[in-house]
Structures are given as C-alpha cells and as structure tokens.
Amino acid sequence: MKEIKQPIDEAFRIKVDSTGLKTKLKKCPQGYKVGPDGTSCVKIGAQEKIARHKGAIRGNKKKVGKWQRIERKKKKAIVKRHQYGL
C-alpha cells in the first residue's frame, strides 16, 4: 500500500519584544513540533503525546482548588455589592 505524503503547512511567526528584537518562531501543524534544527517540523511520538496529556491533566487538577477560591471570593463580592445596592 502506498502512503500519500501531503505537504506540511510550515509557517514562521515573527515575535517582537519590548526592545525591538525580532525572533523568528516556527509554527507547526497539530501533532507536530519544531525539530532539533529549528527549521523543520517533526511528528510527535506516542510516548510524548501520552506524557503531555498526563501532564495537562495533572496541571488542571492542581488548579481546581485555586479556581474554587476565586469563585467563592467573586460570589462574596457580588453579594456585598448587592447589599450596597450596586
């Protein structure tokens, strides 16, 4: 069976910092990352995908308590404002 190779959409994004220094960043499509040479796109392997997914889940679990605290404070502020008639 022949594999059909499609061209990968490779684009550069220019980022400018506060000093005016321009940095050319490679933008790769979904499922690809910038290669070691910095100019090519390399497909992300299965193990790395799993590791990234697990890391994202772990990070979101850590943020739950913080978001709950924010929501409590927001609700309290809304109640206070309502008491003042605002």
C-alpha positions in Angstrom: 0.0 0.0 0.0 1.4 3.4 -1.0 1.5 6.2 1.5 0.4 9.5 0.2 2.6 12.3 1.5 0.9 15.6 1.9 2.9 18.9 2.3 3.1 20.1 5.9 1.9 23.6 6.4 5.0 25.3 7.8 4.9 28.9 8.7 7.0 31.3 10.6 5.7 33.7 13.2 7.8 36.8 14.0 7.7 37.8 17.7 9.0 41.3 18.7 9.9 42.0 22.3 9.9 45.4 24.1 13.5 46.2 23.0 12.5 45.7 19.3 14.4 42.5 18.9 12.7 40.2 16.4 12.6 36.5 16.8 11.5 34.1 14.1 9.5 31.3 15.5 8.5 28.2 13.6 4.7 27.3 13.7 4.0 23.6 13.1 0.6 22.0 12.5 -1.3 19.9 15.0 0.6 16.8 16.0 4.0 18.1 15.0 6.7 20.0 16.9 9.7 22.0 15.9 12.7 19.8 15.1 16.1 20.0 16.7 17.5 22.1 13.9 14.7 24.7 14.5 13.6 24.8 10.9 11.7 21.5 10.3 8.5 20.0 11.8 8.8 16.6 13.4 5.9 14.3 14.2 5.3 14.0 18.0 5.7 10.4 19.1 3.2 8.3 21.0 5.1 8.4 24.3 5.5 12.1 24.3 1.8 12.6 23.5 0.8 10.4 26.5 3.3 12.3 28.7 1.9 15.7 27.6 -1.7 14.5 28.1 -0.9 13.2 31.6 0.9 16.5 32.5 -2.1 18.6 31.3 -4.5 16.5 33.4 -2.2 16.8 36.5 -1.9 20.6 36.0 -5.7 21.0 35.7 -6.2 19.0 38.9 -3.8 21.3 40.7 -5.7 24.4 39.5 -9.1 23.2 40.8 -8.7 24.5 44.4 -7.4 27.8 43.1 -10.5 28.3 40.8 -12.8 27.3 43.7 -11.3 30.0 45.9 -11.6 32.6 43.1 -15.3 31.7 42.6 -16.0 31.9 46.4 -14.4 35.4 46.6 -16.3 36.5 43.4 -19.6 35.3 44.9 -18.9 37.1 48.2 -18.0 40.3 46.3 -21.3 40.1 44.3 -23.3 39.6 47.5 -21.6 42.6 49.1 -22.3 44.8 46.1 -25.9 43.7 46.1 -26.2 44.7 49.7 -25.0 48.2 48.9 -27.4 48.4 46.0 -24.8 48.3 43.3 
